[in-house]
Amino acid sequence: MAGILVVDDDPALLRLVALLLRTEEYEVEVASGGNQALQILQTSRPVAILLDLSMPVMSGREFYTAARKIGYTGPIVICSAYGAKEACAELGANAAITKPFDPMILLNTMKLAIA
């Protein structure tokens, strides 16, 4: 199945989300920040990105803009405790999930974004 890039600065959340997606047979790559995620996009084109907004060094908003600028056209789903739905509308992201999230909502949202 297709690969998903999860971008979040919380190591525990990265492990949890990766495990959850892998149980649904998705390939998963993780990045602990925007700069690392941009490096991954240089060599890989994930089918979708799950993106946290609040990260040090490069915010999720900055990463979103940079990813689109370098040509990533796949779906990006915002996942944040603060302003996820507003950022989704502002940036034109495909969907938004508010933290804390129900695992089934995360899985269903990602399936819909990829479909």
N, C-alpha and C positions, 0 to 999 in steps of 0.2 A: 504494500500500500504506500501511499504518498508520504513525503517527509514534511514535518511541521517544525518551524523554528520558534522556540520559546525564548523570549527576551525579558529577563527580570533580574533585579539585583538581590533578591532574597533566595539564598541557596536552598532552603527548606522547601520553598514554593516551587523552585525549578525541579527539584527531585520529585515532589508530589505530582506536578502536572505531567512531567515526562513519564512517570509510572502509569498514570491514568491513561494517557494517550497510547502508550505502548500496549496496555491491556486491550485496546481496540485495534491493535496491529498496525498502528502508524509508526513510521520511522520518525525519530525525534532528534533534533539537534538543539542544544541549549547554549545561550549566551548570557553572561552575567552583566552585560551592559551594551549600550548602543554601538560603541566602537568595535567590540568583539563581534557583534551581530553584522556590522557592515563588512568586516573582514570575511565572515562566512559567506555573505552575499557575493563576494568577489569570485568565489569558486563554486558556489552551490546556488540552486534556485529552488527553495522550498515551495511546496504547493500552497502553503499558508504560513502566516506569522501571527503568534499570540504575543502581544506587546503590553508591558507595564508602562505607565506614564511617568511615575515618579522614580527616577533613577539619578544617582550622582553622575557627574561629568557630562553625560549627554542624556537629556530627557527623552522620554518616549516621543514627544512631539517633534523634537529635533531629529531623532532617528527616522520617524515616519517620513518627514520631508526629504531627508538624505536618501532613504531607500528608494523613494519614488524618483528622485533626481538621477540616481544611477541606473534606473530602468526596471526596478522590480514592479511588476504589474499584478502580482497575485493578491489574494485577499489578506487584509490585515485586520485582526480583531483586537480591540483595545480591552485590557483587563486591569482595572484599577479600583482602589478603594475610594478615590475622590474624582468626581467629574468624568467618569468613563463615558456616559451617554453624551454629555456636552462635547467632549473631545472627539467622539465618533462623528458627530454632526459637523463640528468645526473642520476636521481634517478630511472628511469624506471616507472614513474607514468603513469596513463592511459590516461590523457589528461591535457591540460593547457588552462586557460582562463586569458586574460590580463585585469587588472583593468584600467580604468573603463570599465565595460562590458555592452553589450546589454542584457537585461533580457531574451530575447528569446534565445540568444546564450547560456546563462548559463543553462536554462532549457533543451535545446536540447543536450548540452554536457553531462549533468547529466543523461538524459534518455539513451543516447548512452553508457555511461560508465556502467550503470546498466544492460543494455540489454544483 
